[in-house]
Amino acid sequence: MKNISIEIKWAIIFVLMSLAWMVLEKSLGWHDEHIDQHAVFTNFFAIPAILVFVFALRDKKKSYYRGNITYLQAFLSGLIVSLIIMVLTPFAQYITLEYITPDYFTNVIKYSVSSGELTQQEAEDWFNLQSYIVQATIGALIMGVITSAIVAIFIKSKK
């Protein structure tokens, strides 16, 4: 467990940061009065998400590998962070959608139907807690693996 304590720490930081991001989105109205802007502005979450991976892998390099890390070691560390985030994601989604922004589904369904993007049934099938938990969990793993692969290139020690 001590071998992955850094990854656990950064996965928890990531989840807490994602919850804070949801509070920010809600406070900026992207879950209600400005829901039409949500699809664009939610993508800016990638910036702090990538930074957390950079900090995590730098921490692992410095604290565990004493400043000398290979690409594979950095990538595997990022993969572990990603797997822990994936495990924690359903809980984060539940907290977000039940406590931070409980009206989100009602609002996004109404917007999607009124804008002609989806039918009522399509919107209800897509925008619900179970669907979002599945989407977010799979998305966390996929994006975590991709981010880890790219960040590891820059974190690895130079020969």
ChimeraX commands (.cxc) that place a marker at each C-alpha (Angstrom):
marker #1 position 0.00,0.00,0.00 radius 0.5
marker #1 position 2.91,2.32,0.72 radius 0.5
marker #1 position 4.04,1.83,-2.87 radius 0.5
marker #1 position 0.85,3.49,-4.14 radius 0.5
marker #1 position 0.21,6.01,-1.36 radius 0.5
marker #1 position 1.16,8.88,-3.68 radius 0.5
marker #1 position -1.31,7.65,-6.32 radius 0.5
marker #1 position -4.07,7.31,-3.72 radius 0.5
marker #1 position -3.39,10.85,-2.48 radius 0.5
marker #1 position -3.57,12.34,-5.97 radius 0.5
marker #1 position -6.66,10.35,-6.96 radius 0.5
marker #1 position -8.44,11.74,-3.89 radius 0.5
marker #1 position -7.21,15.24,-4.76 radius 0.5
marker #1 position -8.54,14.72,-8.30 radius 0.5
marker #1 position -11.98,13.66,-7.06 radius 0.5
marker #1 position -12.16,16.57,-4.60 radius 0.5
marker #1 position -11.10,18.94,-7.39 radius 0.5
marker #1 position -13.81,17.51,-9.66 radius 0.5
marker #1 position -16.42,18.09,-6.96 radius 0.5
marker #1 position -15.17,21.67,-6.56 radius 0.5
marker #1 position -15.44,22.08,-10.34 radius 0.5
marker #1 position -19.07,20.96,-10.17 radius 0.5
marker #1 position -19.75,23.57,-7.49 radius 0.5
marker #1 position -18.14,26.16,-9.79 radius 0.5
marker #1 position -20.23,25.05,-12.78 radius 0.5
marker #1 position -23.39,25.19,-10.68 radius 0.5
marker #1 position -22.51,28.63,-9.26 radius 0.5
marker #1 position -21.87,29.98,-12.78 radius 0.5
marker #1 position -25.31,28.82,-13.87 radius 0.5
marker #1 position -24.10,26.16,-16.31 radius 0.5
marker #1 position -26.52,23.68,-14.76 radius 0.5
marker #1 position -29.59,25.90,-14.97 radius 0.5
marker #1 position -29.99,29.42,-16.41 radius 0.5
marker #1 position -26.90,29.13,-18.67 radius 0.5
marker #1 position -27.22,25.43,-19.42 radius 0.5
marker #1 position -26.87,26.23,-23.11 radius 0.5
marker #1 position -23.20,27.08,-22.37 radius 0.5
marker #1 position -22.50,23.94,-20.34 radius 0.5
marker #1 position -21.36,21.72,-23.22 radius 0.5
marker #1 position -18.66,24.22,-24.17 radius 0.5
marker #1 position -17.41,25.41,-20.80 radius 0.5
marker #1 position -17.35,22.03,-19.06 radius 0.5
marker #1 position -14.47,21.10,-21.37 radius 0.5
marker #1 position -12.24,23.55,-19.51 radius 0.5
marker #1 position -12.19,20.94,-16.73 radius 0.5
marker #1 position -9.43,19.29,-18.78 radius 0.5
marker #1 position -6.96,21.97,-17.65 radius 0.5
marker #1 position -7.05,21.25,-13.91 radius 0.5
marker #1 position -7.50,17.53,-14.62 radius 0.5
marker #1 position -4.27,17.39,-16.62 radius 0.5
marker #1 position -2.47,19.52,-14.03 radius 0.5
marker #1 position -3.40,17.04,-11.30 radius 0.5
marker #1 position -1.81,14.26,-13.34 radius 0.5
marker #1 position 1.29,16.38,-13.91 radius 0.5
marker #1 position 1.59,17.09,-10.18 radius 0.5
marker #1 position 0.92,13.44,-9.32 radius 0.5
marker #1 position 3.61,12.10,-11.62 radius 0.5
marker #1 position 6.09,14.78,-10.58 radius 0.5
marker #1 position 5.40,13.88,-6.95 radius 0.5
marker #1 position 5.97,10.19,-7.69 radius 0.5
marker #1 position 9.19,11.00,-9.55 radius 0.5
marker #1 position 10.55,13.17,-6.74 radius 0.5
marker #1 position 9.28,11.36,-3.65 radius 0.5
marker #1 position 9.39,7.72,-4.65 radius 0.5
marker #1 position 11.91,7.44,-7.47 radius 0.5
marker #1 position 14.27,10.12,-6.11 radius 0.5
marker #1 position 14.13,12.20,-9.26 radius 0.5
marker #1 position 14.78,9.41,-11.75 radius 0.5
marker #1 position 11.71,7.86,-13.41 radius 0.5
marker #1 position 11.31,5.94,-16.65 radius 0.5
marker #1 position 8.44,6.42,-19.06 radius 0.5
marker #1 position 6.96,3.07,-18.02 radius 0.5
marker #1 position 7.16,3.89,-14.31 radius 0.5
marker #1 position 5.50,7.27,-14.87 radius 0.5
marker #1 position 2.83,5.75,-17.11 radius 0.5
marker #1 position 2.06,2.97,-14.61 radius 0.5
marker #1 position 1.82,5.50,-11.80 radius 0.5
marker #1 position -0.68,7.51,-13.87 radius 0.5
marker #1 position -2.56,4.32,-14.66 radius 0.5
marker #1 position -2.88,3.56,-10.95 radius 0.5
marker #1 position -4.16,7.09,-10.32 radius 0.5
marker #1 position -6.66,6.55,-13.15 radius 0.5
marker #1 position -7.88,3.24,-11.74 radius 0.5
marker #1 position -8.41,4.73,-8.29 radius 0.5
marker #1 position -10.26,7.70,-9.80 radius 0.5
marker #1 position -12.40,5.24,-11.77 radius 0.5
marker #1 position -13.34,3.43,-8.55 radius 0.5
marker #1 position -14.20,6.71,-6.81 radius 0.5
marker #1 position -16.11,8.21,-9.76 radius 0.5
marker #1 position -19.52,6.65,-9.01 radius 0.5
marker #1 position -19.44,8.18,-5.52 radius 0.5
marker #1 position -18.42,11.58,-6.93 radius 0.5
marker #1 position -21.22,11.43,-9.50 radius 0.5
marker #1 position -23.74,10.55,-6.82 radius 0.5
marker #1 position -22.61,13.45,-4.61 radius 0.5
marker #1 position -22.66,15.82,-7.58 radius 0.5
marker #1 position -26.05,14.87,-8.91 radius 0.5
marker #1 position -27.87,14.32,-5.63 radius 0.5
marker #1 position -26.41,17.14,-3.52 radius 0.5
marker #1 position -24.47,19.73,-5.54 radius 0.5
marker #1 position -26.83,20.02,-8.49 radius 0.5
marker #1 position -29.96,17.92,-7.92 radius 0.5
marker #1 position -31.96,19.72,-10.63 radius 0.5
marker #1 position -29.37,19.18,-13.36 radius 0.5
marker #1 position -31.17,16.31,-15.08 radius 0.5
marker #1 position -34.49,18.12,-15.12 radius 0.5
marker #1 position -32.81,21.21,-16.58 radius 0.5
marker #1 position -30.69,19.44,-19.19 radius 0.5
marker #1 position -33.59,17.24,-20.33 radius 0.5
marker #1 position -35.80,20.31,-20.72 radius 0.5
marker #1 position -33.05,22.16,-22.64 radius 0.5
marker #1 position -32.20,19.20,-24.90 radius 0.5
marker #1 position -35.83,18.70,-25.87 radius 0.5
marker #1 position -36.64,22.40,-26.32 radius 0.5
marker #1 position -33.56,22.95,-28.49 radius 0.5
marker #1 position -34.50,20.00,-30.68 radius 0.5
marker #1 position -31.32,18.05,-29.91 radius 0.5
marker #1 position -33.15,15.05,-28.46 radius 0.5
marker #1 position -36.64,13.70,-28.06 radius 0.5
marker #1 position -38.05,13.52,-24.55 radius 0.5
marker #1 position -37.37,9.77,-24.35 radius 0.5
marker #1 position -33.82,10.08,-25.73 radius 0.5
marker #1 position -33.06,12.83,-23.23 radius 0.5
marker #1 position -34.46,10.82,-20.32 radius 0.5
marker #1 position -32.48,7.75,-21.41 radius 0.5
marker #1 position -29.23,9.74,-21.66 radius 0.5
marker #1 position -29.56,12.15,-18.72 radius 0.5
marker #1 position -30.03,10.06,-15.60 radius 0.5
marker #1 position -27.89,8.99,-12.66 radius 0.5
marker #1 position -27.18,5.46,-13.88 radius 0.5
marker #1 position -26.19,6.64,-17.35 radius 0.5
marker #1 position -23.95,9.39,-15.96 radius 0.5
marker #1 position -22.24,7.02,-13.54 radius 0.5
marker #1 position -21.45,4.64,-16.39 radius 0.5
marker #1 position -20.35,7.43,-18.75 radius 0.5
marker #1 position -18.17,9.12,-16.11 radius 0.5
marker #1 position -16.59,5.89,-14.90 radius 0.5
marker #1 position -15.63,4.73,-18.40 radius 0.5
marker #1 position -14.60,8.26,-19.35 radius 0.5
marker #1 position -12.39,8.59,-16.27 radius 0.5
marker #1 position -10.48,5.46,-17.20 radius 0.5
marker #1 position -10.10,6.31,-20.88 radius 0.5
marker #1 position -9.06,9.92,-20.28 radius 0.5
marker #1 position -6.81,8.88,-17.40 radius 0.5
marker #1 position -4.95,6.37,-19.57 radius 0.5
marker #1 position -4.53,8.88,-22.40 radius 0.5
marker #1 position -3.45,11.66,-20.03 radius 0.5
marker #1 position -1.01,9.33,-18.26 radius 0.5
marker #1 position 0.53,8.25,-21.55 radius 0.5
marker #1 position 1.09,11.85,-22.64 radius 0.5
marker #1 position 2.17,13.32,-19.30 radius 0.5
marker #1 position 4.63,10.45,-18.77 radius 0.5
marker #1 position 6.49,11.59,-21.90 radius 0.5
marker #1 position 7.25,14.91,-20.24 radius 0.5
marker #1 position 7.84,13.57,-16.71 radius 0.5
marker #1 position 10.29,10.79,-17.55 radius 0.5
marker #1 position 13.88,11.47,-16.66 radius 0.5
marker #1 position 16.21,12.52,-19.44 radius 0.5
marker #1 position 19.13,10.19,-20.05 radius 0.5
marker link #1:1,2 radius 0.2
marker link #1:2,3 radius 0.2
marker link #1:3,4 radius 0.2
marker link #1:4,5 radius 0.2
marker link #1:5,6 radius 0.2
marker link #1:6,7 radius 0.2
marker link #1:7,8 radius 0.2
marker link #1:8,9 radius 0.2
marker link #1:9,10 radius 0.2
marker link #1:10,11 radius 0.2
marker link #1:11,12 radius 0.2
marker link #1:12,13 radius 0.2
marker link #1:13,14 radius 0.2
marker link #1:14,15 radius 0.2
marker link #1:15,16 radius 0.2
marker link #1:16,17 radius 0.2
marker link #1:17,18 radius 0.2
marker link #1:18,19 radius 0.2
marker link #1:19,20 radius 0.2
marker link #1:20,21 radius 0.2
marker link #1:21,22 radius 0.2
marker link #1:22,23 radius 0.2
marker link #1:23,24 radius 0.2
marker link #1:24,25 radius 0.2
marker link #1:25,26 radius 0.2
marker link #1:26,27 radius 0.2
marker link #1:27,28 radius 0.2
marker link #1:28,29 radius 0.2
marker link #1:29,30 radius 0.2
marker link #1:30,31 radius 0.2
marker link #1:31,32 radius 0.2
marker link #1:32,33 radius 0.2
marker link #1:33,34 radius 0.2
marker link #1:34,35 radius 0.2
marker link #1:35,36 radius 0.2
marker link #1:36,37 radius 0.2
marker link #1:37,38 radius 0.2
marker link #1:38,39 radius 0.2
marker link #1:39,40 radius 0.2
marker link #1:40,41 radius 0.2
marker link #1:41,42 radius 0.2
marker link #1:42,43 radius 0.2
marker link #1:43,44 radius 0.2
marker link #1:44,45 radius 0.2
marker link #1:45,46 radius 0.2
marker link #1:46,47 radius 0.2
marker link #1:47,48 radius 0.2
marker link #1:48,49 radius 0.2
marker link #1:49,50 radius 0.2
marker link #1:50,51 radius 0.2
marker link #1:51,52 radius 0.2
marker link #1:52,53 radius 0.2
marker link #1:53,54 radius 0.2
marker link #1:54,55 radius 0.2
marker link #1:55,56 radius 0.2
marker link #1:56,57 radius 0.2
marker link #1:57,58 radius 0.2
marker link #1:58,59 radius 0.2
marker link #1:59,60 radius 0.2
marker link #1:60,61 radius 0.2
marker link #1:61,62 radius 0.2
marker link #1:62,63 radius 0.2
marker link #1:63,64 radius 0.2
marker link #1:64,65 radius 0.2
marker link #1:65,66 radius 0.2
marker link #1:66,67 radius 0.2
marker link #1:67,68 radius 0.2
marker link #1:68,69 radius 0.2
marker link #1:69,70 radius 0.2
marker link #1:70,71 radius 0.2
marker link #1:71,72 radius 0.2
marker link #1:72,73 radius 0.2
marker link #1:73,74 radius 0.2
marker link #1:74,75 radius 0.2
marker link #1:75,76 radius 0.2
marker link #1:76,77 radius 0.2
marker link #1:77,78 radius 0.2
marker link #1:78,79 radius 0.2
marker link #1:79,80 radius 0.2
marker link #1:80,81 radius 0.2
marker link #1:81,82 radius 0.2
marker link #1:82,83 radius 0.2
marker link #1:83,84 radius 0.2
marker link #1:84,85 radius 0.2
marker link #1:85,86 radius 0.2
marker link #1:86,87 radius 0.2
marker link #1:87,88 radius 0.2
marker link #1:88,89 radius 0.2
marker link #1:89,90 radius 0.2
marker link #1:90,91 radius 0.2
marker link #1:91,92 radius 0.2
marker link #1:92,93 radius 0.2
marker link #1:93,94 radius 0.2
marker link #1:94,95 radius 0.2
marker link #1:95,96 radius 0.2
marker link #1:96,97 radius 0.2
marker link #1:97,98 radius 0.2
marker link #1:98,99 radius 0.2
marker link #1:99,100 radius 0.2
marker link #1:100,101 radius 0.2
marker link #1:101,102 radius 0.2
marker link #1:102,103 radius 0.2
marker link #1:103,104 radius 0.2
marker link #1:104,105 radius 0.2
marker link #1:105,106 radius 0.2
marker link #1:106,107 radius 0.2
marker link #1:107,108 radius 0.2
marker link #1:108,109 radius 0.2
marker link #1:109,110 radius 0.2
marker link #1:110,111 radius 0.2
marker link #1:111,112 radius 0.2
marker link #1:112,113 radius 0.2
marker link #1:113,114 radius 0.2
marker link #1:114,115 radius 0.2
marker link #1:115,116 radius 0.2
marker link #1:116,117 radius 0.2
marker link #1:117,118 radius 0.2
marker link #1:118,119 radius 0.2
marker link #1:119,120 radius 0.2
marker link #1:120,121 radius 0.2
marker link #1:121,122 radius 0.2
marker link #1:122,123 radius 0.2
marker link #1:123,124 radius 0.2
marker link #1:124,125 radius 0.2
marker link #1:125,126 radius 0.2
marker link #1:126,127 radius 0.2
marker link #1:127,128 radius 0.2
marker link #1:128,129 radius 0.2
marker link #1:129,130 radius 0.2
marker link #1:130,131 radius 0.2
marker link #1:131,132 radius 0.2
marker link #1:132,133 radius 0.2
marker link #1:133,134 radius 0.2
marker link #1:134,135 radius 0.2
marker link #1:135,136 radius 0.2
marker link #1:136,137 radius 0.2
marker link #1:137,138 radius 0.2
marker link #1:138,139 radius 0.2
marker link #1:139,140 radius 0.2
marker link #1:140,141 radius 0.2
marker link #1:141,142 radius 0.2
marker link #1:142,143 radius 0.2
marker link #1:143,144 radius 0.2
marker link #1:144,145 radius 0.2
marker link #1:145,146 radius 0.2
marker link #1:146,147 radius 0.2
marker link #1:147,148 radius 0.2
marker link #1:148,149 radius 0.2
marker link #1:149,150 radius 0.2
marker link #1:150,151 radius 0.2
marker link #1:151,152 radius 0.2
marker link #1:152,153 radius 0.2
marker link #1:153,154 radius 0.2
marker link #1:154,155 radius 0.2
marker link #1:155,156 radius 0.2
marker link #1:156,157 radius 0.2
marker link #1:157,158 radius 0.2
marker link #1:158,159 radius 0.2
view
